Amino acid sequence: MSGENATMTRKNLTIIDMNYFAGTALPVSDRTFYQCVNCWSIIRSNPSNNEYCICGNVSIDIDAGRAGARNENLLRVLQIAIAD
């Protein structure tokens, strides 16, 4: 997925690349996920426990209330849209 708000559609589900810019706040919702471009892991933006991608680049620390990436250039923010 590349380009402005690239999308991939499967039945009634659309995955939108939110074009995250390094240094900006990460969005959080039930339909928002973070993908590490280095190891291709995908983790939920609002997990109930701490989450990390396979290579450790992307992490969510719920105790500290923060999320981020060691290398933000390797972070992709995805959002799921469900069509009616």
C-alpha positions as a Python dict, from the first residue, in 0.01 Angstrom:
ca = {
    (1, 'M'): (0, 0, 0),
    (2, 'S'): (142, 332, -96),
    (3, 'G'): (17, 673, -190),
    (4, 'E'): (-232, 893, -17),
    (5, 'N'): (-477, 688, 193),
    (6, 'A'): (-410, 365, 3),
    (7, 'T'): (-682, 110, 57),
    (8, 'M'): (-730, -264, 31),
    (9, 'T'): (-1086, -398, 17),
    (10, 'R'): (-1209, -744, 105),
    (11, 'K'): (-1586, -799, 101),
    (12, 'N'): (-1732, -534, 336),
    (13, 'L'): (-1398, -457, 500),
    (14, 'T'): (-1162, -181, 390),
    (15, 'I'): (-812, -133, 535),
    (16, 'I'): (-692, 227, 510),
    (17, 'D'): (-329, 333, 538),
    (18, 'M'): (-357, 645, 757),
    (19, 'N'): (-27, 796, 632),
    (20, 'Y'): (128, 843, 976),
    (21, 'F'): (385, 1121, 1002),
    (22, 'A'): (676, 1065, 1242),
    (23, 'G'): (653, 1279, 1554),
    (24, 'T'): (274, 1314, 1552),
    (25, 'A'): (34, 1158, 1803),
    (26, 'L'): (-72, 803, 1729),
    (27, 'P'): (-448, 751, 1686),
    (28, 'V'): (-618, 494, 1910),
    (29, 'S'): (-949, 316, 1849),
    (30, 'D'): (-1104, -30, 1824),
    (31, 'R'): (-1045, -18, 1447),
    (32, 'T'): (-690, 121, 1449),
    (33, 'F'): (-382, -100, 1424),
    (34, 'Y'): (-7, -40, 1404),
    (35, 'Q'): (208, -227, 1155),
    (36, 'C'): (585, -257, 1177),
    (37, 'V'): (723, -234, 824),
    (38, 'N'): (1043, -406, 939),
    (39, 'C'): (889, -738, 1060),
    (40, 'W'): (534, -687, 920),
    (41, 'S'): (372, -753, 1260),
    (42, 'I'): (34, -591, 1319),
    (43, 'I'): (-78, -500, 1671),
    (44, 'R'): (-396, -341, 1804),
    (45, 'S'): (-378, 23, 1908),
    (46, 'N'): (-575, -38, 2229),
    (47, 'P'): (-467, -376, 2373),
    (48, 'S'): (-550, -493, 2725),
    (49, 'N'): (-184, -589, 2786),
    (50, 'N'): (148, -449, 2670),
    (51, 'E'): (209, -532, 2303),
    (52, 'Y'): (523, -545, 2091),
    (53, 'C'): (593, -634, 1730),
    (54, 'I'): (821, -933, 1664),
    (55, 'C'): (1136, -723, 1615),
    (56, 'G'): (1059, -483, 1903),
    (57, 'N'): (1036, -170, 1688),
    (58, 'V'): (667, -98, 1764),
    (59, 'S'): (545, -115, 2123),
    (60, 'I'): (249, -21, 2339),
    (61, 'D'): (302, 23, 2713),
    (62, 'I'): (-44, 40, 2867),
    (63, 'D'): (92, 96, 3220),
    (64, 'A'): (265, 416, 3106),
    (65, 'G'): (-13, 500, 2858),
    (66, 'R'): (217, 533, 2561),
    (67, 'A'): (283, 381, 2222),
    (68, 'G'): (555, 437, 1969),
    (69, 'A'): (832, 303, 1754),
    (70, 'R'): (1209, 305, 1780),
    (71, 'N'): (1216, 396, 1412),
    (72, 'E'): (897, 583, 1327),
    (73, 'N'): (980, 561, 957),
    (74, 'L'): (906, 187, 988),
    (75, 'L'): (563, 240, 1144),
    (76, 'R'): (238, 226, 948),
    (77, 'V'): (-100, 314, 1101),
    (78, 'L'): (-392, 116, 962),
    (79, 'Q'): (-762, 169, 1015),
    (80, 'I'): (-1044, -73, 936),
    (81, 'A'): (-1364, 61, 783),
    (82, 'I'): (-1667, -164, 763),
    (83, 'A'): (-1914, -94, 483),
    (84, 'D'): (-2286, -124, 536),
}
